[in-house]
Amino acid sequence: MAVSPDCHRPATGLVAPKGHRLLVWVRCETPTNSRTGPAPWDRMTFVPSLLLIEDDDAIRTALELSLTRQGHRVATAATGEDGLKLLSEQRPDLIVLDVMLPGIDGFEVCRRIRRTDQLPIILLTARNDDIDVVVGLESGADDYVVKPVQGRVLDARIRAVLRRGEREANDAATFGSLVIDRAAMTVTKNGEDLQLTPTELRLLLELSRRPGQALSRQQLLRLVWEHDYLGDSRLVDACVQRLRAKVEDVPSSPTLIRTVRGVGYRLDTPQ
């Protein structure tokens, strides 16, 4: 359900077709002024559509309520199987996915989604466990949040991930056979479109703005993930690994995204 931030009135009966985002026109009117009369205005608001897959009833209900209050449209599923079924019926803007699910666990759900779709995925983990985090990121997740989850923290992560897909300046950059079109937010290699997640695309954009310049993992965490604290560098390493698999001719011997030992990564122009 979409709600006007000015009128606090629900906009009901709104369904976005599969593969499309919902844009809601909200008309509100201020009280009539004796001098100027009524002052109506129209406002177009982007309402993020989320799919929350969480088996714990209490956590699922609490997060659904909190995220709805934050202005999101939330569909929920209690199992990985139900989540994949919902995804096949209507594509959300982002998935919030619990790791420990009955039946198909969150890692396998993430892998299955990545076979055909690059939509953003945020994992919910019960603990900041190295194995859970690494496996989750290698499965294709864009970010993770450790339980217990506060609604406002999750909302901030969601909005940060969604911002990674926003359009940029009207220019392009070429690195050998790789062409990055910042206006269209597309990347091609040898003329073929590459399917990148929003996080992979944002990472490539940030590196391409500073060709030949080494960026530390902490710099990339701030630029891409918007983590303004000493964040988890594994987010960067896992994303670089996935990105290399798509842009490099030989991912195990990268010529574009180079590792700078003790620092981080840089994007080079092939010689």
SEKOLPA-114012 format. One record per residue (C-alpha): residue in one letter; x, y, z. Coordinates in steps of 0.5 Angstrom, whole numbers, padded with zeros to 4 digits, always signed. Layout:
BEGIN
aXYZ ...
//
This chain:
BEGIN
m+0000+0000+0000 a+0003+0007-0002 v+0002+0013+0003 s+0002+0020+0001 p+0008+0023+0006 d+0004+0030+0006 c-0003+0027+0007 h-0002+0021+0010 r-0008+0018+0006 p-0007+0011+0003 a-0007+0010-0005 t-0010+0003-0006 g-0011-0001-0011 l-0004+0000-0014 v-0001-0006-0018 a+0006-0005-0022 p+0006-0010-0028 k+0012-0015-0027 g+0019-0012-0029 h+0016-0005-0028 r+0017+0000-0022 l+0011+0003-0019 l+0010+0011-0020 v+0004+0014-0016 w+0001+0020-0017 v-0001+0024-0010 r-0005+0030-0010 c-0006+0034-0004 e-0009+0040-0002 t-0007+0045+0003 p-0013+0049+0007 t-0016+0054+0003 n-0013+0061+0004 s-0017+0067+0004 r-0012+0071+0000 t-0009+0066-0005 g-0015+0061-0005 p-0013+0053-0005 a-0006+0051-0007 p-0006+0044-0010 w+0000+0041-0012 d+0002+0034-0016 r+0008+0030-0013 m+0010+0023-0017 t+0013+0019-0011 f+0017+0013-0013 v+0015+0007-0008 p+0020+0001-0007 s+0017-0006-0008 l+0020-0011-0003 l+0020-0018-0003 l+0022-0020+0004 i+0023-0028+0005 e+0023-0029+0013 d+0021-0036+0016 d+0020-0033+0023 d+0013-0030+0024 a+0015-0025+0029 i+0021-0022+0025 r+0017-0022+0019 t+0011-0019+0021 a+0015-0013+0025 l+0020-0012+0019 e+0014-0012+0014 l+0010-0007+0019 s+0017-0002+0020 l+0018-0002+0012 t+0011-0001+0010 r+0012+0005+0015 q+0018+0007+0012 g+0014+0008+0005 h+0016+0001+0002 r+0011-0004-0001 v+0012-0011+0002 a+0011-0018+0000 t+0013-0023+0004 a+0014-0031+0004 a+0016-0035+0010 t+0020-0040+0005 g+0025-0040+0000 e+0020-0044-0005 d+0014-0039-0003 g+0019-0033-0005 l+0021-0036-0011 k+0014-0037-0013 l+0012-0030-0012 l+0019-0027-0015 s+0016-0031-0022 e+0009-0028-0021 q+0012-0020-0020 r+0019-0018-0020 p+0020-0013-0014 d+0026-0008-0014 l+0030-0011-0008 i+0029-0018-0004 v+0031-0018+0003 l+0033-0025+0004 d+0034-0029+0011 v+0040-0034+0011 m+0037-0040+0015 l+0030-0042+0012 p+0027-0049+0012 g+0027-0053+0006 i+0031-0049+0001 d+0036-0044+0005 g+0038-0037+0003 f+0044-0038+0000 e+0041-0043-0005 v+0035-0038-0006 c+0040-0033-0008 r+0044-0037-0013 r+0038-0039-0016 i+0036-0032-0017 r+0043-0030-0020 r+0042-0035-0025 t+0037-0031-0029 d+0036-0024-0025 q+0041-0019-0023 l+0036-0015-0018 p+0039-0013-0011 i+0039-0018-0005 i+0040-0016+0002 l+0042-0022+0007 l+0039-0023+0014 t+0044-0027+0018 a+0043-0029+0025 r+0050-0028+0027 n+0057-0024+0024 d+0060-0031+0022 d+0065-0031+0017 i+0063-0037+0014 d+0055-0035+0013 v+0058-0028+0011 v+0063-0031+0005 v+0058-0036+0003 g+0052-0031+0002 l+0057-0026-0001 e+0059-0031-0006 s+0052-0033-0008 g+0051-0026-0010 a+0048-0022-0005 d+0049-0014-0005 d+0050-0013+0002 y+0048-0016+0009 v+0045-0014+0016 v+0046-0018+0022 k+0040-0020+0027 p+0037-0017+0031 v+0035-0012+0025 q+0032-0005+0027 g+0027-0003+0022 r+0031+0004+0020 v+0038+0001+0019 l+0035-0004+0014 d+0031+0002+0011 a+0038+0006+0010 r+0041+0000+0007 i+0035-0002+0002 r+0035+0006+0000 a+0043+0006-0001 v+0043-0001-0005 l+0037+0002-0009 r+0041+0009-0010 r+0046+0005-0014 g+0042+0004-0020 e+0041+0011-0021 r+0043+0015-0027 e+0049+0019-0027 a+0052+0024-0032 n+0052+0024-0039 d+0058+0021-0041 a+0062+0014-0043 a+0068+0011-0042 t+0072+0006-0046 f+0077+0001-0043 g+0079-0004-0049 s+0073-0008-0051 l+0069-0005-0045 v+0065+0001-0046 i+0061+0004-0039 d+0055+0008-0041 r+0054+0012-0035 a+0048+0016-0038 a+0044+0009-0040 m+0047+0006-0034 t+0049+0000-0039 v+0056-0004-0040 t+0058-0007-0046 k+0064-0012-0048 n+0065-0013-0055 g+0059-0010-0056 e+0055-0015-0052 d+0051-0012-0046 l+0053-0015-0039 q+0048-0016-0034 l+0051-0013-0028 t+0047-0012-0021 p+0047-0005-0018 t+0052-0006-0014 e+0057-0009-0019 l+0055-0003-0024 r+0056+0002-0018 l+0063-0001-0016 l+0065-0001-0024 l+0063+0006-0024 e+0067+0009-0018 l+0073+0005-0021 s+0072+0008-0028 r+0072+0015-0025 r+0079+0014-0023 p+0082+0010-0028 g+0089+0008-0026 q+0088+0010-0019 a+0088+0005-0013 l+0082+0006-0008 s+0082+0003-0002 r+0077-0002+0001 q+0075+0003+0006 q+0074+0008+0000 l+0070+0003-0004 l+0065+0002+0002 r+0064+0009+0003 l+0063+0010-0005 v+0059+0004-0006 w+0056+0001+0000 e+0055+0008+0003 h+0058+0005+0010 d+0061+0011+0013 y+0065+0007+0019 l+0070+0001+0019 g+0066-0004+0015 d+0067-0011+0012 s+0072-0011+0007 r+0069-0018+0005 l+0063-0014+0001 v+0068-0011-0003 d+0073-0017-0005 a+0067-0021-0006 c+0064-0016-0011 v+0070-0015-0015 q+0071-0023-0016 r+0064-0023-0019 l+0065-0017-0023 r+0072-0020-0026 a+0068-0026-0028 k+0064-0022-0032 v+0068-0016-0035 e+0075-0020-0035 d+0077-0024-0041 v+0081-0029-0036 p+0078-0027-0029 s+0084-0031-0026 s+0089-0026-0029 p+0085-0020-0029 t+0088-0014-0034 l+0082-0009-0032 i+0081-0009-0025 r+0088-0010-0022 t+0089-0012-0014 v+0094-0007-0011 r+0097-0010-0005 g+0096-0007+0002 v+0091-0002-0001 g+0085-0004-0005 y+0084-0004-0013 r+0084+0000-0019 l+0082+0000-0026 d+0087+0000-0032 t+0086+0001-0039 p+0089-0005-0043 q+0096-0004-0046 
//
